[in-house]
Structure formats: C-alpha cells, structure tokens
Amino acid sequence: MGSALNPINSSLIATALAPIAQSFHVSVGRTAVLLVSLYLASAIAQPTAGKIAEEFGPRRTFLTGATLVLIGGVLGSLSQNIPTLVVSRVLIGIGTSAGYPTAMLMIRRRAAAAHLQAPPGNVLGALSIAGQATLALGLPIGGILVGAAGWRSTFLINIPVTLVTLAMTLAWIPLDSAVHHRGLRDIVTRIDVAGIVGFGGAMAALLVFLLSLPNVNWVALVVAVVLAVALVNWELRAPAPFFDVRLLASNLTLTRTYLRQGLTQLGVYTVMYGVTQWLEVGRGVSAEEAGLLVLPMSALAVLVTRPIARRNLVREALIVSALSFMVGSAGMLFLGVDAPVIAIVAVTLVFGITVGTTSIGNQTALYTQVPITRVGTASGLFRTFGYVGSIASSTLTGIVFKNNVTDSGLHSIALVLIAVSVVVLVMVLTDRALRKPLRSTAGDDRRPTELNQPQGEAT
C-alpha cells in the first residue's frame, strides 16, 4: 500500500486541476505546479529515502514517510490557496517516496537472512504491481472522487489509506536493529548530506530546464551542468557517497537498467497523459471517461506481471516490453478523432503489456545488480529515472501540442516513441549481462542474519 501511494498520487490530482483553479480563481495553467511539485519532490526524495533507510533502518524511514503523507493529506484538504497546496503536494511526494526503496531494502535483507540465492519472484511481483501497475489508477480514481466529493477529496483520500498502512506496519513489520548513537558529524558524513543537497539541486535545475522546452531556459541548464560536475567531484571523494559515481561507472549493467527504465517510462507516461489530453481536447470526452479508457492498461499490466515474476524472467520480459512498446507506438499512427473506441483501448492494452513487463523485468534486474548495502539508494534512483522519463514525456507533449491538440501531433509523438522503442530493444538485445543466470550481488561481509536483525529476535 505504501509503494502504491506514490504512483497513484502522481496522477490522482490530474482531474482536480480545473476545479482547483475555479475554486481559487486562478488559471488552470497555474495549477500545473501541483503536478510538477510532486514529480520534483519524488525524484529527489526516492534515493534520499533509500540512503536514510540503509543507515537508520527501513521501518523507521517508512513510518516517518507515512507520517509526512498524513500531514500532507490534512494540510491539502484544508488549504485555502495554491501555495499551501504546493506544500501539501511536496510533503506527499517526500512521504510517499519512502515506500518503494524501503520495501526493496526489507525484501532484500529478508531474502539474505533466508539464504535465498534467486530473487523472491512472487514478492517482487507484488511490489512491482503496487509500484508501477497502479500508475494509471490515479486518473479514474481522481475523476470519481472529484465528481462525488470535490477536489479536496483527492487530498483527503490519503488520510485513511495512510492510517491503515501505518497500522499494518506497526503490527507486522519487525523492528529495525538498534542504531548506535553517533555524533552529528558522523551522521552527516554517513548520510552524505552534501551529496543529497547537490543531487537535489542538479535534479531541480534539470527538471526546470526540461519543463521550459521548447523555450530553452539557459540559466537552468547551466546551473544543472555546474551542479552535476560539482556533485561528481564531491562524490568521488566522499567516504559514503549518496550518488555512487564509481558504482555507476563500474556497473554498466545497472546503468543500462536505469536508462531502459527512464526511456520506457517516457513512452508509458506519454500514453497516459498525451493520449488522455488528445482524447479530452481532440475527441471531446470528459476527464472521467478519458481515465476509464486508460484503466484497462493497469488491469492487463497486473495480469502480465504475475507469471513473469514467478519465473524470475528478465531478458525475455524486457524483449516483450520493447516489442510491445514498438507495436503500441505504431498503433498510435492509426488513431484519429474518428477512430473507434475499441482501437484506442487496444493501443492502451498493448502499453499495458509494456508496463507489466518493463516494471518487473527491470526491477528484478536491479535486485540482482547492486550490493545489499546499496539496495535502498539504488531502488530510489531507479524510481528517479522513471520520473525523469515522465518529465520528458510532459516536455514532448508540450512541444507537439503547444499550439493545438491534433491527430497529426499525436502521430508525430508516435514516431518519436517508435524511435525510442527501437533504442530500448537494441539495448536489451545487445546486453550480454541479461543472459546470465540470476544471482543476488553480495557486497557485504556480514552474515545475512545480521543485515536485518530485528530487536529481540534470535539470530
């Protein structure tokens, strides 16, 4: 439930933007900051939460994140202006970002304690469904909530879900190991606060640059480059780097996994938001109807994920992902305002295969490609690349649909996605590491049972 909160919240508010603008007497364009604020907060907070979980324990980190979501939900439901809503969305973005990386860290430590050599497919499949396949659910859920109870319900819904999640965590998740008391300087060094700040600044500037396109924001680009160079220089000397440059440089298999995830999410988010925008403007359907038309994508993704996860398929899943990405993109070339609804649903269903196969394939690959001591941060960075893909999709649709939402614009987007899918397919087919048998990377000289030893539990 915690891992599902982030992707659902990322799209939940889409149908509430117009009512929020009307309520506060502002343009709909001004409310777009509510989408961007969660993207930006999540892109930075995902690996940060993973790093903190590695140092202080995943259970503590997750409980802290869930509490922030609770505060954000209350604040958003009581907001009387846009700035307060932005603060609420940032809190929700930061809080929900703790779900996925802490879950991956707990699963990996539990598997190590049980001396599992192969990834626990069923567990990773369930996590993949929660973290990725639920992505499209936010649109129809948001439409139903706004229609039934107004826009404030899109914030209120976080309160009961988070309370249930907190209760289950307190009841079922074992306590983290005791944290040895450290001085402030040691804590700052081990968490690498400077690295987190540098990463956050570089990501913020990069996202501002991407969102400014096609009008180039040169200041944001220069700031992003300068901060990125400074970040790399710092992390190469840091004793416990947050953004492990050496790991990415030496572990090119992991780097390729990140790139595949970002490029594929570019396609998925483009279908979710670009096709939805085309449906609303070009065909004149309501936001609720548009959300329901992409809902089958999530349903099929869930069905596809389960059998792949049980068999721990990686290369096969990623090949199917790239091919379905290509077929779905080609299918968009045949869509128009007069196209039958069944044709639109067919295209979204093909992308449902893409969502299911890419999420579990890349997630299982990641699970085996990083040391156990870095699973939290690496998992968070994995989600960050997905958010960069989502921002890139917003940039793509913004450029193509800048003046008008047309069939020709949709077809131009399709051509771009076909090219991206070819790149992804080539990456998968030429990656020799994906052909090797799956085994978890060790990377820690402690006994497995010491890696997640709850308080009061015998070794």
Stockholm file with secondary structure:
# STOCKHOLM 1.0

chainA/1-459         MGSALNPINSSLIATALAPIAQSFHVSVGRTAVLLVSLYLASAIAQPTAGKIAEEFGPRRTFLTGATLVLIGGVLGSLSQNIPTLVVSRVLIGIGTSAGYPTAMLMIRRRAAAAHLQAPPGNVLGALSIAGQATLALGLPIGGILVGAAGWRSTFLINIPVTLVTLAMTLAWIPLDSAVHHRGLRDIVTRIDVAGIVGFGGAMAALLVFLLSLPNVNWVALVVAVVLAVALVNWELRAPAPFFDVRLLASNLTLTRTYLRQGLTQLGVYTVMYGVTQWLEVGRGVSAEEAGLLVLPMSALAVLVTRPIARRNLVREALIVSALSFMVGSAGMLFLGVDAPVIAIVAVTLVFGITVGTTSIGNQTALYTQVPITRVGTASGLFRTFGYVGSIASSTLTGIVFKNNVTDSGLHSIALVLIAVSVVVLVMVLTDRALRKPLRSTAGDDRRPTELNQPQGEAT
#=GR chainA/1-459 SS CHHHHHHHHHHHGGGGHHHHHHHHTCCHHHHTHHHHHHHHHHHHHHHHHHHHHHHHCHHHHHHHHHHHHHHHHHHHHHCCSHHHHHHHHHHHHHHHTTHHHHHHHHHHHHHHHTTCCSCCHHHHHHHHIIIIITGGGHHHHHHHHHHHHCTTHHHHTHHHHHHHHHHHHHHHSCCCCCCCCCCHHHHHHHHTHHHHHHHHHHHHHHHHHHHHTTSCCHHHHHHHHHHHHHHHHHHHHCSSCSSCHHHHHHCHHHHHHHHHHHHHHHHHHIIIIIIHHHHHHHSCCCHHHHHHHHHHHHHHHHHHHHHHHHTTCCHHHHHHHHHHHHHHHHHHTTCCTTSCHHHHHHHHHHHHHHHHHHHHHHHHHHHHHSCGGGHHHHHHHHHHHHHHHHHHHHHHHHHHTSSCCCHHHHHHHHHHHHHHHHHHHHHHHTCGGGGSCCCCCCCCCSCGGGTTCCTTCCC
#=GC SS_cons         CHHHHHHHHHHHGGGGHHHHHHHHTCCHHHHTHHHHHHHHHHHHHHHHHHHHHHHHCHHHHHHHHHHHHHHHHHHHHHCCSHHHHHHHHHHHHHHHTTHHHHHHHHHHHHHHHTTCCSCCHHHHHHHHIIIIITGGGHHHHHHHHHHHHCTTHHHHTHHHHHHHHHHHHHHHSCCCCCCCCCCHHHHHHHHTHHHHHHHHHHHHHHHHHHHHTTSCCHHHHHHHHHHHHHHHHHHHHCSSCSSCHHHHHHCHHHHHHHHHHHHHHHHHHIIIIIIHHHHHHHSCCCHHHHHHHHHHHHHHHHHHHHHHHHTTCCHHHHHHHHHHHHHHHHHHTTCCTTSCHHHHHHHHHHHHHHHHHHHHHHHHHHHHHSCGGGHHHHHHHHHHHHHHHHHHHHHHHHHHTSSCCCHHHHHHHHHHHHHHHHHHHHHHHTCGGGGSCCCCCCCCCSCGGGTTCCTTCCC
//
